[in-house]
Amino acid sequence: MDDSSRRKPSHRREPQSRRRSWCCSFAVPPSSPENLSAYNPKALHQKTDSLMKPTSNSVPNSPLSSKSGLGLGRIDPRRILSPGRVSPIDSDPTVGTVQEMESHPSPAVDSAAELRSQSFREPDERFGGEPEGLSGSEGNMFDVRLNLRGKRGGGLVLELNSEVLCMNSELFAGLIEEYRKGSVSSGSCGSRMCRIEVPEVENLAVFRETIELMFEDDITKRLLNIGVYRTINVLEVSAGIMFTKGVISCLKYLEAVPWTEEEEGKLRSLFSRFKFDDSTTRDILARLYMLDSTDTKPDLAKQLVWSITTCTDANARNELKTLFKGLLCKSSVYEKNHPELSKEDIYVICLSCLDSLVNLFKEASSTFSPEKPVMKETGKPLIERISRQVDNINWLLDILLDRQMAEEFVDIWADQGDLLRMHENASPMVRYEISRVTAFLVIAMGTRKLHCRSESRSGLLQAWFGPMLMDFGWLQRCRKGLDTKALEEAMGQTLLTLPLKLQYMLFMEWFRNFSKHGSECPNLSKAFQIWWRRSFLRGSETNAIESR
């Protein structure tokens, strides 16, 4: 049955004067030649690897359709299969892969919206074929067929206007010119369709979206709708096909909006693979890298630590300590680029905190001398200032432990004779703060995180074991994050690493204190039994007991 017998009667309407900017092979046709659903990604995306079945719903958008009912064209499989390469394909007409059938025009749809380009207006068979004002070479504006092959399968065919492609993409302009020269030399001037194949396309939707931008009057408005992450993908495709207007628009948009860490990493990767014009990328590169190599990094970490240790607000100080510790952690994602914090810098700050602690205890004890005035911090109680310096020392010790640099501090702490003397005369509610530092070091040694010489361990425990026994009751009541059970276990384990003669002295001191103060003293019974067996039981009996 011919077209006229199938076609329902309809009122003759004036031909639409709007023109289409580009065309695509569809799986499902739009309701009208003027329908903007061509920009719908679902309608645009289809696989072209298999033949289209004959149907009365074929879209009359292809220049190869004919009234005879069958227009056949072949996409030559000869192509360069390297990623990112685009090659013009010979267009000798043979029976091939893409089959375009005779279509029936849909009723014209009135629309008040203006189309984005006036490069093409589709012929309508009901009004004598070509619309008014178009004839000859002007009637066939879709003269480039772009065949996209997905890297993971699938494909997409776009039929486009060569003038728009040449005007926007240097790459496609060169390929189209090369194709036309080849057609002239081979004498095949009658075939107007230029076929270009793009193999190994990473993302078909993004490539199509980039091509769409060539027909946009306001590219930035379109980028606002697709977001930052997709704009980075569009920027990559634009750079690959030398779409200069798209590259500049993407860069301007990206520079003006915030990025997530994932988007920033994607941008860094993109800039490492593509070279852009310095004038257009200067602002973005300034956000990604320090372009001026000034000496701000060497002292940056030291300045941050100084700021944290002198911070007077407890909540802010704790938050900043956690933040800075996380940035310096070995497992941190910033480890490779963080400003270096040297061992000397940390110890300089540690000694400064120790000096402040000594001065505060001088202020609190009877040994305070008026001849050596101490700079007082107005508005803060003495106990709070002492506690803050102890917190600072323990936090710096934690950083030193992570970097295996804390051995020297054991000797420094063991030599604090002034603090030892003032500890005896200070109030228990003040002096126990000093024992928090000793407890931190003992736990680190007992849990095998801190490795130091026997002389260092012996000096530390000889100096501070007695004061810690006196302060254990306060340490239990005012823990401030201290695990007293872990402290008891670590004290016993650390004592057992000393020479037997020194073990004897310290265990006997513990025994006397424990018998007087009970629960106010740490329970080292388990370690005491081990020391007893090692000291007074010999030979196989010792081995048998320890094995049990």
Order of alpha helices (4+ residues) and beta strands (2+ residues): alpha-beta-alpha-beta-beta-beta-beta-beta-alpha-alpha-beta-alpha-alpha-alpha-alpha-alpha-alpha-alpha-alpha-alpha-alpha-alpha-alpha-alpha-alpha-alpha-alpha-alpha
